[in-house]
């Protein structure tokens, strides 16, 4: 919830956005009269967190479209760039509670292109790396879906 448009949408509907020094820990907070407490959510877009929709949390994803031809082919190389490996990672917020996006990208790049593992093996090992070792530490659900493109 650290993007300006997200903050504006949430604040217009009465929600509050907490942004710490590192924006990966951002939270959307709202007071719930039935529970008589403030509840927080670590994202401004979510499927299934219906209790936060009244303060602007929506299920519509942000979608980026990438032209693969522009990545794979360049005039400088005179054709296809053979040194590019592409993959997609889609995951729940629980993964990013414990690992930074660059760590996740590095893990899958190594797993797919150096170790040549299957996507399910790479995803399982990522979940293990993101799971706190201390069983008393809070652990949100961690779901990881990966696709090796080339």
BELJO-V267166 format. One record per residue. PHI is phi as a letter, one per 30 degrees, with the letter a starting at -180 (NA if undefined). PSI is psi in degrees with one decimal (999 if undefined). Layout:
{{PHI:PSI} {PHI:PSI}}
//
This chain:
{{NA:25.6} {c:-2.7} {d:138.6} {e:-43.6} {d:-37.2} {d:-44.7} {d:-46.6} {d:-46.0} {d:-44.5} {d:-44.2} {d:-35.0} {d:-30.2} {c:9.7} {j:1.9} {d:164.7} {b:143.6} {c:124.4} {c:123.6} {b:108.6} {d:-177.6} {e:-39.0} {c:112.9} {d:-12.3} {d:-14.3} {c:17.3} {d:149.9} {b:146.5} {c:124.4} {b:146.0} {a:146.1} {d:132.8} {c:107.7} {e:-37.1} {d:-43.9} {d:-15.5} {h:44.8} {a:163.0} {d:129.3} {c:144.1} {b:152.1} {b:139.6} {d:18.6} {a:161.7} {c:-3.0} {b:124.2} {a:141.7} {c:121.7} {j:-6.3} {c:63.9} {d:-28.0} {d:-20.8} {c:-1.9} {d:-29.9} {d:-15.8} {c:22.3} {j:3.4} {d:126.5} {b:160.1} {c:-8.9} {d:121.8} {d:159.7} {d:125.8} {c:126.1} {c:132.3} {c:126.5} {c:128.7} {d:106.6} {d:-31.5} {d:-37.9} {d:-32.7} {d:-39.1} {d:-30.7} {c:133.9} {b:152.4} {d:-33.7} {d:-40.4} {d:-11.6} {i:17.0} {l:-146.3} {d:134.2} {d:110.3} {d:-7.8} {c:18.5} {c:131.0} {c:132.0} {c:140.0} {a:162.8} {b:139.1} {b:124.2} {b:127.8} {b:163.5} {d:165.3} {d:-22.6} {e:-31.0} {d:-43.5} {d:-1.5} {d:-26.1} {b:-10.8} {b:142.2} {d:152.1} {e:-38.6} {d:-36.4} {d:-44.2} {d:-46.9} {d:-44.8} {d:-41.2} {e:-49.8} {d:-35.7} {d:-47.4} {d:-45.9} {d:-44.4} {d:-45.4} {c:-21.1} {c:-50.6} {d:-17.9} {h:47.2} {d:163.3} {d:150.8} {e:-39.1} {d:-34.1} {d:-42.6} {d:-41.5} {d:-44.1} {d:-43.4} {d:-32.6} {d:-41.7} {d:-42.7} {d:-41.2} {d:-26.1} {c:-10.5} {d:125.1} {e:139.9} {d:-32.7} {d:115.1} {d:-15.2} {d:-11.4} {d:139.1} {d:137.2} {b:113.2} {d:166.8} {d:144.1} {b:111.9} {c:131.7} {b:127.1} {b:126.3} {b:153.7} {b:120.6} {d:118.7} {d:-54.2} {b:999}}
//
